[in-house]
Amino acid sequence: MTIASDTMRPASLRSFWLGVAAYLVPTFPIAFVWHLVLFEPNYHALQIYRADPIIPFGLASMIIQGVVFSWVFPRLFAGHRDSILKDGLLYGLGTGLLSWSFTTLAVAAKQPMVSISPKRFGDLLDHLHGMSPTLLTARLTALIESNVVRRITLPRPVNAQLYELTEIGHEIQPAIRELIRWGGRFLFPPVPGDTFEPDWVLLGLDAIAKRTPAAEMSVGLVVTHGKKSADFTVAGGQRGTAIHKGMTDCKATLEAPFDAILQIIGMSVSLEDAMAAKRAKVSGSVTLVRKLPQLFDLAERRRGTTTAK
């Protein structure tokens, strides 16, 4: 080993940790403010993230990223001392695009973002079975005139018209939840020919989800309808219960038709009775699934109604 290599190693090690710090120091505060302060309501409305983010996990992921980026940089741009700024910008652009591809694009591909995303006319028509295009056009026109819905046009080359709720439209969501609660009693028993839409199930579950702090746990739901099914994650936290499509970080799963799930959540039928009648199946911790009603206020409302009578 030469004297030159011995003297260069500390400098190389120092550069490595400076690179880690250069990534971590600005990135963590920016990410914290961006996700949990400035745009927190938007991320919460998407209903695809935890209600109570685990900050140490996010910090740990950034430390790993910083270590990887700092290790890779000198190996990609070895000997380019005369253009370090240019190389740094190119490296940042490349890693940013890579990160965007496996986070933003991947999440959008796998997770629903229907709660705040605009809809095309065709998308609306596909989910409103039996409604004619003429009638839907008339309804949308009336909603636009009432400032409940707005029409937006995407720039070229897409050049498509979308419809989204205005601020006034979003304010009606609590009333819609109450209407869903009221109308839920007429959904059962199901009859042949009933349409099964995962988005409708999501709306139904969201309408009875707790809006106050709930038990911190995650339970997977597999809602079945004949040969069809839809997966959801129900997660409790300090901000209440969040529900989104797909199952992530679930130590227990309840599989049942929607009416059986509502009966279990509302505690009108016990989990054991539903399983004995082969109306429900549990994977993982049965104890955790027994706590599922704690993430909803359906049972509390029913007890209140009974007391009032």
N, C-alpha and C positions, 0 to 999 in steps of 0.2 A: 504493500500500500504506500502510495506516495504522499509527500507532505501536502501537495496541492489538493489531492482528494480529501485529506483530512480537514483542511481548512474550508473546503467548499461544502462539506456535508452540513455543518451547522447553519451556514447561510441558506442552503437548500431547504433545510427543515424549517428555518424561520420564515422563508418565503411561502412554504406550504401552509403554515398556520396563519400567516397574514392573509393568504388567499381565502382560507376558511372564514376568518373574521370579516373580510371584505364582503363576502356573500351574506353571512349571517346577520351582521349588525344592522344593515339597512332593511333586509328582507323581512325579518321577524316583525319589527314595528309596523312596516307597511302592510303586511298581511293581516296583522291583528286589527289595525284601524279599518282596513278595507272590508274584512269579512264580519267583524264583530261590532263595528261602530257605524261607518258610513252607509254600508249596504246590507246591514243586518236584517232589516225588514224584508228586503228582496230575497235574500237567501232563505229566510224563515218561510216566506210564502211559497217557495218552490217545493217544500215538504219532502225533500230528499236527503236532508242532513239531520244530524242529531240535534235535539233541542238544547242540549248542554254540551258544547264542544269540549273535548279533552285537550286542553292547551299543551300539556307536556308531550303528548303524542305529536302534535303539530311541530313543536320545537325540535323534537327528536328527528322528525323527517327532514327538517331543514338542516340540521347538523350533518346528517348522512349525505344530503345533497351537496352541502358545502365541501365535505371531505372528498367526494367523488369529483366535483368540478375542479377543485384545487389540484387534485392529483392528475387529472386528465390534461389540464391546460398546458403545462410546460412540455408535455409529450406531443401535443399537437402542433405547438408553435416553437419548437426547440430552435435556438439560434436566431430568432427574429427580434433581437433587442432594438433594432432601429424602427420598428413599427408596432410597438407594444400597445399603443392606443387603438390602432386599427384592428389588430389581432383581438384585443379585448372586446371591442364592439362586435366583431364578427362572431366571436365565441358566445357572447351574451345573446345575440340574435339567434344563433343556431340552437343553443340550449333552451332558450325561451320558446321557440317554435316546437321543439321536441316535447317540452313539458306541456305546452298547450295541447298537443296532439293526444297525449295519453291521460290528460286530466279533463280539460273542458270538452273536447270532442267525445272522449270515451264516456264521460258522465252523461252528456246529452244523448248519446246513442243508447245507453242502458237504462237510464232513469227517466221517469215522467217529470215534465215541467209544465204541466197543463194549467196550474193554478194562476200563472200570470202571463202565459205565453199567448200571443194572438193566434187566431184560427182562420184558416181559409174557408171560403164559402162551402167548398166541397167537403171539408172536414166536418163542418157543422151539419151539413145535410146527411152525411153518412151516419151520424149518431142520433139523428132525429127521425126514426123510422116512421114512415107513413106521411111525412110532411112533404108537400110539393115544393119545388124551387120557387114558384110564384108566391106561395104563402110565406116561405122563409124570407124572401126578399122584402115582402110587405112588413113582416115583423121586425126585421133588422132596420128598415127605414124608419119605422116608428120609434125604435130604441135610440137610433142616432138623433132623431129630432128631439127626443127627450133628454139628450146628453147622458144616456146610460151607457151607450156603446159608441166607439169612434171607428171610422174606417181609415186605415193607413195603407200606403203603397210602398212596397219595397223597391229600392233602386235597381236599375239595370245591372246585370242581365236578367235578374229574377223577374222584376217588373210585375209582381203579383199583389193583389189587394187582400188585406187581412182585416179582421175585426177583433177589437179588444175592448175590455171594460174600461170606462173612465173612472176617475176618482169617485164619482157618485155611484157608479156601478159597483165598485168594490165595497162601498158603504152598505150595500144591501145584503151582503153575505150573511150577517147574523140573522136577518129575517129569513133568508133562504134556508139556513140551518134549521130554524124553527119549523118551517113548512115541511122540510124533509122529515123531521121528528114526527110531526103530526101525520104526514102521509104514510109513514112506514107501517102503520098498523093495517093498512089496506093491501100491503104487498103479499101477505101470506094468508093461507097456504098458496104456494106457487101453482100455476096451472100450465098445462102443455102449451107450448108456443111462446111462453114468456121469453123476452129478449134478455140476454146476459151481457152486460157491458162492464168491464173492470173499472172504468172511470165512474160509473154509477155506484158501484160498491164502495169505491174510495170516498165519494161524496157522502154516502150513507154512514160510513164509519167516522168520517170527519165530523159529521153533524152531532154525534154523541160522544166525541172525544173530550176529555177533560181540558179545560182552559186554565185551570189552576195547577199549582205544583203537584206532580204525580210521582208515584214510586219509580225509581230509576232502574228500569229493566227493559229488555227488548224481547218481544215474542213474535214469532213468525205466524202468519195466517195463510192457509191455503183454502180459498173459498171455491167450492165446487158447484157446478151446475150441469148435471148430466155428465157428458164427456168433456166439458170445458172446465177450466179452473183459472184462477188468478192468484198470484202471490203478493203478500204485503208484509211490511215490517211495522209493528206497533211499538213505539219507544216512548217511555215516560221520562220526565225530567223536570227541572225547576220552572220551565215555561209551559208546562202542561204536556199533553200527549201529541206526538207527531206521528203521522202515518204516511208511508210512501210505498210505491210499488217495488216489488223485488224483496228478497230477504238478505239481510246483512247482519252479521254479529248476533245471530239468534241462537240461544242455547236450548230453546224449546219451540215446537211448532204445533199448532192446532189445525187440523184439516177437517172441514165440515161444510155442509151447505150454509148459505148465508142466514137462513132462518134459524138454524141450529146454533150458529155463532151468536146471533142476537139473543137467543134464549139463554145461552151460557153467560154472555156479558151482562144481561139483565137479571141474572140469577133466578130466573123463573124455572130453569132446569139446571140441575147440578151437572158438573163435568162428568162425574162417575155415571150418572143415569144416561147421559148422552152417549158415553162410550159403551155402556152395556147394551143400549139399543142399536149399536153400530151406526149411530148418526154422527159420531165424531171419532177422530183418531189423533193420538198425541205421539209426537216424536221428541225425544229428549226428556227434559225435566217436567214431570207432571205437576210437581209442587209449584213451579214457575207459572204454568198455564192456569192453575187455580187462582193465581193472583191477577189474571187478566182483567176481571171486572174493575180492579182498582184504577185502571187506566181510562175508564169511561165513567160517565155520570148517569148512565141509563138506569142502573139499579137504584141510585139515590132518587132520581126523578119518580120512579115507580113507587118507592116508599113514601115520597112526599104526596103523590096523588092518592095513595091508599089512606094516608093519615087524614088528608083533607076530606075524604068521603066519610 
